[in-house]
Amino acid sequence: MFLTNHDMVDLIDFRHDLHRHPEISGEEEETARRVVAFLAQLKPQKVLTGLGGHGVAAVFEGAEPGPTLLFRSELDALPIEEKTGAPYASTVAGKGHLCGHDGHSTTLLALGLGLSRQPPERGRVVLLFQPSEENGAGAAAVIADPRFGEITPDLAFSLHNLPGLPLGHVALKEGPVNCASRGMRLHLTGKTAHASLPETGISPMSAIARLMPALTALSRSAPPALDFRLATVTHAWLGEEAFGIAPGDGEIWVTLRTLVDDHMAALCAEAENLARAAAAETNLGLAIGYEDIFLHCENAPEAVDHLVRALDAEGAVHDAGTLPMRGSEDFGRFRAIAPSAMFFLGSGESHPALHNPDYDFPDELIAVGARIFMRVTRDILG
C-alpha cells in the first residue's frame, strides 16, 4: 500500500475540514483553495486554477511521452441542512457535503500523494477537481475553458460512493450507468384579483392541479429498459402568501429523466405539449425553461477493461450491481472527449442514502478508491 498510517491521518483530517466548510455549486472558492494548498505539498508539474469556474487540475508527468489519464472528482456540496451529529459536521447553515464529494476529492489527493513519490514512467496523470457537479454545469464549463486543451485526456476515470452496496464492493459495467436528466420549469401567468372576487382574475390553480398528475403520468418502465423515463414533480408554487389575493401566477418544477440522451427530446416535447394545452384552456401565459441539464453517463468498453484489471489485481469484489442507476452524473460529458468510465464504490448496505441529511462519506473508502486509481495508472503508464 502506497499510503502510510500518517498519510491516512492527514487525509482524513483534510476530508473532515472540507466537510465542515461546504460550498454549493458555483461557490467553491474556499474549497478549491484548500485543495490547492494540499497539492502544493505534492509538487505536481502544473496546477491550473479557476478552471471552468473554481475548478482545479494538477498534472503529474512521467519521464517519457505517453497517454494522458484524467481522474476526476467534484468540489461542490448540497443546499441541504446536515443532521449527522458528527464532530466535524457542517458549520454552514443549510449546506452540507451530503453526496460524498469531500471524500471523492480527498481520494484524488491520496492518489496525488502516491504520484508525488513515484511519478508515472511515461505519459501524464491529471487530477481534476471539478466545480458545479450538482447542477450539471461544471463539466461543460471545464471542457469549454480554453485551458482544458492543456490537459485533454486519452482516457478519463471517476468514482462515486454508493450506499446500499456492501462497504468496498464495486459496481461496474459497460454502457449507460447514469440517466440523462434535466429540470423543467413551467411558469404560468394569468391575472391576480381580490380574493372576494376571484372570477375577475385568471388563476393558474386548475392548470397546476391538472398538470402535476399529468406530468407524473409520463413516467414508464425502469432501468435498464431502453424506454425508461421518469417525470418527478419537485416543486410548485401558486400566487402570493396572502389570504386577500386570488393568485395570478404560479410555477411547477419537474425533473425529466431518460436512460439515454436520444430519448430526452421526445419526453420534453410531450411535457411541453401538456403544459401548452393546460395553459391555453385557461387563457394563461406560459414560459418554459430548462436547468440542471445532465447527459447520460456511458462507460466505454476500453476504459471499463482497465478498471476491471485494476479491481482484479487489488482483489476488489465487483459486478454490475443494480446499474444503470436512475440518478444523473455530470461526468457523462467527458465521454465526448475521451473513452471514460465511472465505477461505484459501496459505502455500506445500511448506510444513509445520498442527499439525505444524515449521510456522511465513509473515511475507509479513501484508501480503497486511491488504490484502484493507482493500479489503473501503473497498469497503463508504468
Secondary structure as a PSIPRED ss2 file (coil, helix, strand):
# PSIPRED VFORMAT (PSIPRED V4.0)

   1 M C   1.000  0.000  0.000
   2 F C   1.000  0.000  0.000
   3 L C   1.000  0.000  0.000
   4 T C   1.000  0.000  0.000
   5 N H   0.000  1.000  0.000
   6 H H   0.000  1.000  0.000
   7 D H   0.000  1.000  0.000
   8 M H   0.000  1.000  0.000
   9 V H   0.000  1.000  0.000
  10 D H   0.000  1.000  0.000
  11 L H   0.000  1.000  0.000
  12 I H   0.000  1.000  0.000
  13 D H   0.000  1.000  0.000
  14 F H   0.000  1.000  0.000
  15 R H   0.000  1.000  0.000
  16 H H   0.000  1.000  0.000
  17 D H   0.000  1.000  0.000
  18 L H   0.000  1.000  0.000
  19 H H   0.000  1.000  0.000
  20 R H   0.000  1.000  0.000
  21 H C   1.000  0.000  0.000
  22 P C   1.000  0.000  0.000
  23 E C   1.000  0.000  0.000
  24 I E   0.000  0.000  1.000
  25 S C   1.000  0.000  0.000
  26 G C   1.000  0.000  0.000
  27 E C   1.000  0.000  0.000
  28 E C   1.000  0.000  0.000
  29 E H   0.000  1.000  0.000
  30 E H   0.000  1.000  0.000
  31 T H   0.000  1.000  0.000
  32 A H   0.000  1.000  0.000
  33 R H   0.000  1.000  0.000
  34 R H   0.000  1.000  0.000
  35 V H   0.000  1.000  0.000
  36 V H   0.000  1.000  0.000
  37 A H   0.000  1.000  0.000
  38 F H   0.000  1.000  0.000
  39 L H   0.000  1.000  0.000
  40 A H   0.000  1.000  0.000
  41 Q H   0.000  1.000  0.000
  42 L H   0.000  1.000  0.000
  43 K C   1.000  0.000  0.000
  44 P C   1.000  0.000  0.000
  45 Q C   1.000  0.000  0.000
  46 K E   0.000  0.000  1.000
  47 V E   0.000  0.000  1.000
  48 L E   0.000  0.000  1.000
  49 T E   0.000  0.000  1.000
  50 G E   0.000  0.000  1.000
  51 L E   0.000  0.000  1.000
  52 G C   1.000  0.000  0.000
  53 G C   1.000  0.000  0.000
  54 H C   1.000  0.000  0.000
  55 G E   0.000  0.000  1.000
  56 V E   0.000  0.000  1.000
  57 A E   0.000  0.000  1.000
  58 A E   0.000  0.000  1.000
  59 V E   0.000  0.000  1.000
  60 F E   0.000  0.000  1.000
  61 E E   0.000  0.000  1.000
  62 G C   1.000  0.000  0.000
  63 A C   1.000  0.000  0.000
  64 E E   0.000  0.000  1.000
  65 P E   0.000  0.000  1.000
  66 G E   0.000  0.000  1.000
  67 P E   0.000  0.000  1.000
  68 T E   0.000  0.000  1.000
  69 L E   0.000  0.000  1.000
  70 L E   0.000  0.000  1.000
  71 F E   0.000  0.000  1.000
  72 R E   0.000  0.000  1.000
  73 S E   0.000  0.000  1.000
  74 E E   0.000  0.000  1.000
  75 L C   1.000  0.000  0.000
  76 D C   1.000  0.000  0.000
  77 A E   0.000  0.000  1.000
  78 L E   0.000  0.000  1.000
  79 P C   1.000  0.000  0.000
  80 I C   1.000  0.000  0.000
  81 E C   1.000  0.000  0.000
  82 E C   1.000  0.000  0.000
  83 K C   1.000  0.000  0.000
  84 T C   1.000  0.000  0.000
  85 G C   1.000  0.000  0.000
  86 A C   1.000  0.000  0.000
  87 P C   1.000  0.000  0.000
  88 Y C   1.000  0.000  0.000
  89 A C   1.000  0.000  0.000
  90 S C   1.000  0.000  0.000
  91 T C   1.000  0.000  0.000
  92 V C   1.000  0.000  0.000
  93 A C   1.000  0.000  0.000
  94 G C   1.000  0.000  0.000
  95 K C   1.000  0.000  0.000
  96 G E   0.000  0.000  1.000
  97 H C   1.000  0.000  0.000
  98 L C   1.000  0.000  0.000
  99 C C   1.000  0.000  0.000
 100 G C   1.000  0.000  0.000
 101 H H   0.000  1.000  0.000
 102 D H   0.000  1.000  0.000
 103 G H   0.000  1.000  0.000
 104 H H   0.000  1.000  0.000
 105 S H   0.000  1.000  0.000
 106 T H   0.000  1.000  0.000
 107 T H   0.000  1.000  0.000
 108 L H   0.000  1.000  0.000
 109 L H   0.000  1.000  0.000
 110 A H   0.000  1.000  0.000
 111 L H   0.000  1.000  0.000
 112 G H   0.000  1.000  0.000
 113 L H   0.000  1.000  0.000
 114 G H   0.000  1.000  0.000
 115 L H   0.000  1.000  0.000
 116 S H   0.000  1.000  0.000
 117 R H   0.000  1.000  0.000
 118 Q C   1.000  0.000  0.000
 119 P C   1.000  0.000  0.000
 120 P C   1.000  0.000  0.000
 121 E C   1.000  0.000  0.000
 122 R E   0.000  0.000  1.000
 123 G E   0.000  0.000  1.000
 124 R E   0.000  0.000  1.000
 125 V E   0.000  0.000  1.000
 126 V E   0.000  0.000  1.000
 127 L E   0.000  0.000  1.000
 128 L E   0.000  0.000  1.000
 129 F E   0.000  0.000  1.000
 130 Q E   0.000  0.000  1.000
 131 P C   1.000  0.000  0.000
 132 S C   1.000  0.000  0.000
 133 E C   1.000  0.000  0.000
 134 E C   1.000  0.000  0.000
 135 N C   1.000  0.000  0.000
 136 G C   1.000  0.000  0.000
 137 A C   1.000  0.000  0.000
 138 G H   0.000  1.000  0.000
 139 A H   0.000  1.000  0.000
 140 A H   0.000  1.000  0.000
 141 A H   0.000  1.000  0.000
 142 V H   0.000  1.000  0.000
 143 I H   0.000  1.000  0.000
 144 A H   0.000  1.000  0.000
 145 D C   1.000  0.000  0.000
 146 P H   0.000  1.000  0.000
 147 R H   0.000  1.000  0.000
 148 F H   0.000  1.000  0.000
 149 G H   0.000  1.000  0.000
 150 E H   0.000  1.000  0.000
 151 I C   1.000  0.000  0.000
 152 T C   1.000  0.000  0.000
 153 P C   1.000  0.000  0.000
 154 D C   1.000  0.000  0.000
 155 L E   0.000  0.000  1.000
 156 A E   0.000  0.000  1.000
 157 F E   0.000  0.000  1.000
 158 S E   0.000  0.000  1.000
 159 L E   0.000  0.000  1.000
 160 H E   0.000  0.000  1.000
 161 N E   0.000  0.000  1.000
 162 L E   0.000  0.000  1.000
 163 P C   1.000  0.000  0.000
 164 G C   1.000  0.000  0.000
 165 L C   1.000  0.000  0.000
 166 P C   1.000  0.000  0.000
 167 L C   1.000  0.000  0.000
 168 G C   1.000  0.000  0.000
 169 H C   1.000  0.000  0.000
 170 V E   0.000  0.000  1.000
 171 A E   0.000  0.000  1.000
 172 L C   1.000  0.000  0.000
 173 K C   1.000  0.000  0.000
 174 E C   1.000  0.000  0.000
 175 G E   0.000  0.000  1.000
 176 P E   0.000  0.000  1.000
 177 V E   0.000  0.000  1.000
 178 N E   0.000  0.000  1.000
 179 C C   1.000  0.000  0.000
 180 A E   0.000  0.000  1.000
 181 S E   0.000  0.000  1.000
 182 R E   0.000  0.000  1.000
 183 G E   0.000  0.000  1.000
 184 M E   0.000  0.000  1.000
 185 R E   0.000  0.000  1.000
 186 L E   0.000  0.000  1.000
 187 H E   0.000  0.000  1.000
 188 L E   0.000  0.000  1.000
 189 T E   0.000  0.000  1.000
 190 G C   1.000  0.000  0.000
 191 K E   0.000  0.000  1.000
 192 T C   1.000  0.000  0.000
 193 A E   0.000  0.000  1.000
 194 H E   0.000  0.000  1.000
 195 A C   1.000  0.000  0.000
 196 S C   1.000  0.000  0.000
 197 L C   1.000  0.000  0.000
 198 P H   0.000  1.000  0.000
 199 E H   0.000  1.000  0.000
 200 T H   0.000  1.000  0.000
 201 G C   1.000  0.000  0.000
 202 I E   0.000  0.000  1.000
 203 S C   1.000  0.000  0.000
 204 P C   1.000  0.000  0.000
 205 M H   0.000  1.000  0.000
 206 S H   0.000  1.000  0.000
 207 A H   0.000  1.000  0.000
 208 I H   0.000  1.000  0.000
 209 A H   0.000  1.000  0.000
 210 R H   0.000  1.000  0.000
 211 L H   0.000  1.000  0.000
 212 M H   0.000  1.000  0.000
 213 P H   0.000  1.000  0.000
 214 A H   0.000  1.000  0.000
 215 L H   0.000  1.000  0.000
 216 T H   0.000  1.000  0.000
 217 A C   1.000  0.000  0.000
 218 L C   1.000  0.000  0.000
 219 S C   1.000  0.000  0.000
 220 R E   0.000  0.000  1.000
 221 S C   1.000  0.000  0.000
 222 A C   1.000  0.000  0.000
 223 P C   1.000  0.000  0.000
 224 P C   1.000  0.000  0.000
 225 A C   1.000  0.000  0.000
 226 L C   1.000  0.000  0.000
 227 D C   1.000  0.000  0.000
 228 F C   1.000  0.000  0.000
 229 R E   0.000  0.000  1.000
 230 L E   0.000  0.000  1.000
 231 A E   0.000  0.000  1.000
 232 T E   0.000  0.000  1.000
 233 V E   0.000  0.000  1.000
 234 T E   0.000  0.000  1.000
 235 H E   0.000  0.000  1.000
 236 A E   0.000  0.000  1.000
 237 W E   0.000  0.000  1.000
 238 L E   0.000  0.000  1.000
 239 G C   1.000  0.000  0.000
 240 E C   1.000  0.000  0.000
 241 E C   1.000  0.000  0.000
 242 A C   1.000  0.000  0.000
 243 F C   1.000  0.000  0.000
 244 G C   1.000  0.000  0.000
 245 I E   0.000  0.000  1.000
 246 A E   0.000  0.000  1.000
 247 P C   1.000  0.000  0.000
 248 G C   1.000  0.000  0.000
 249 D E   0.000  0.000  1.000
 250 G E   0.000  0.000  1.000
 251 E E   0.000  0.000  1.000
 252 I E   0.000  0.000  1.000
 253 W E   0.000  0.000  1.000
 254 V E   0.000  0.000  1.000
 255 T E   0.000  0.000  1.000
 256 L E   0.000  0.000  1.000
 257 R E   0.000  0.000  1.000
 258 T E   0.000  0.000  1.000
 259 L C   1.000  0.000  0.000
 260 V C   1.000  0.000  0.000
 261 D H   0.000  1.000  0.000
 262 D H   0.000  1.000  0.000
 263 H H   0.000  1.000  0.000
 264 M H   0.000  1.000  0.000
 265 A H   0.000  1.000  0.000
 266 A H   0.000  1.000  0.000
 267 L H   0.000  1.000  0.000
 268 C H   0.000  1.000  0.000
 269 A H   0.000  1.000  0.000
 270 E H   0.000  1.000  0.000
 271 A H   0.000  1.000  0.000
 272 E H   0.000  1.000  0.000
 273 N H   0.000  1.000  0.000
 274 L H   0.000  1.000  0.000
 275 A H   0.000  1.000  0.000
 276 R H   0.000  1.000  0.000
 277 A H   0.000  1.000  0.000
 278 A H   0.000  1.000  0.000
 279 A H   0.000  1.000  0.000
 280 A H   0.000  1.000  0.000
 281 E H   0.000  1.000  0.000
 282 T C   1.000  0.000  0.000
 283 N C   1.000  0.000  0.000
 284 L C   1.000  0.000  0.000
 285 G E   0.000  0.000  1.000
 286 L E   0.000  0.000  1.000
 287 A E   0.000  0.000  1.000
 288 I E   0.000  0.000  1.000
 289 G E   0.000  0.000  1.000
 290 Y E   0.000  0.000  1.000
 291 E E   0.000  0.000  1.000
 292 D E   0.000  0.000  1.000
 293 I E   0.000  0.000  1.000
 294 F E   0.000  0.000  1.000
 295 L C   1.000  0.000  0.000
 296 H C   1.000  0.000  0.000
 297 C E   0.000  0.000  1.000
 298 E E   0.000  0.000  1.000
 299 N E   0.000  0.000  1.000
 300 A C   1.000  0.000  0.000
 301 P H   0.000  1.000  0.000
 302 E H   0.000  1.000  0.000
 303 A H   0.000  1.000  0.000
 304 V H   0.000  1.000  0.000
 305 D H   0.000  1.000  0.000
 306 H H   0.000  1.000  0.000
 307 L H   0.000  1.000  0.000
 308 V H   0.000  1.000  0.000
 309 R H   0.000  1.000  0.000
 310 A H   0.000  1.000  0.000
 311 L H   0.000  1.000  0.000
 312 D H   0.000  1.000  0.000
 313 A H   0.000  1.000  0.000
 314 E C   1.000  0.000  0.000
 315 G C   1.000  0.000  0.000
 316 A C   1.000  0.000  0.000
 317 V C   1.000  0.000  0.000
 318 H E   0.000  0.000  1.000
 319 D E   0.000  0.000  1.000
 320 A C   1.000  0.000  0.000
 321 G C   1.000  0.000  0.000
 322 T C   1.000  0.000  0.000
 323 L C   1.000  0.000  0.000
 324 P C   1.000  0.000  0.000
 325 M E   0.000  0.000  1.000
 326 R C   1.000  0.000  0.000
 327 G C   1.000  0.000  0.000
 328 S C   1.000  0.000  0.000
 329 E C   1.000  0.000  0.000
 330 D H   0.000  1.000  0.000
 331 F H   0.000  1.000  0.000
 332 G H   0.000  1.000  0.000
 333 R H   0.000  1.000  0.000
 334 F H   0.000  1.000  0.000
 335 R H   0.000  1.000  0.000
 336 A H   0.000  1.000  0.000
 337 I C   1.000  0.000  0.000
 338 A C   1.000  0.000  0.000
 339 P C   1.000  0.000  0.000
 340 S E   0.000  0.000  1.000
 341 A E   0.000  0.000  1.000
 342 M E   0.000  0.000  1.000
 343 F E   0.000  0.000  1.000
 344 F E   0.000  0.000  1.000
 345 L E   0.000  0.000  1.000
 346 G E   0.000  0.000  1.000
 347 S C   1.000  0.000  0.000
 348 G C   1.000  0.000  0.000
 349 E C   1.000  0.000  0.000
 350 S C   1.000  0.000  0.000
 351 H C   1.000  0.000  0.000
 352 P C   1.000  0.000  0.000
 353 A C   1.000  0.000  0.000
 354 L C   1.000  0.000  0.000
 355 H C   1.000  0.000  0.000
 356 N C   1.000  0.000  0.000
 357 P C   1.000  0.000  0.000
 358 D C   1.000  0.000  0.000
 359 Y C   1.000  0.000  0.000
 360 D C   1.000  0.000  0.000
 361 F C   1.000  0.000  0.000
 362 P C   1.000  0.000  0.000
 363 D C   1.000  0.000  0.000
 364 E H   0.000  1.000  0.000
 365 L H   0.000  1.000  0.000
 366 I H   0.000  1.000  0.000
 367 A H   0.000  1.000  0.000
 368 V H   0.000  1.000  0.000
 369 G H   0.000  1.000  0.000
 370 A H   0.000  1.000  0.000
 371 R H   0.000  1.000  0.000
 372 I H   0.000  1.000  0.000
 373 F H   0.000  1.000  0.000
 374 M H   0.000  1.000  0.000
 375 R H   0.000  1.000  0.000
 376 V H   0.000  1.000  0.000
 377 T H   0.000  1.000  0.000
 378 R H   0.000  1.000  0.000
 379 D H   0.000  1.000  0.000
 380 I H   0.000  1.000  0.000
 381 L H   0.000  1.000  0.000
 382 G C   1.000  0.000  0.000
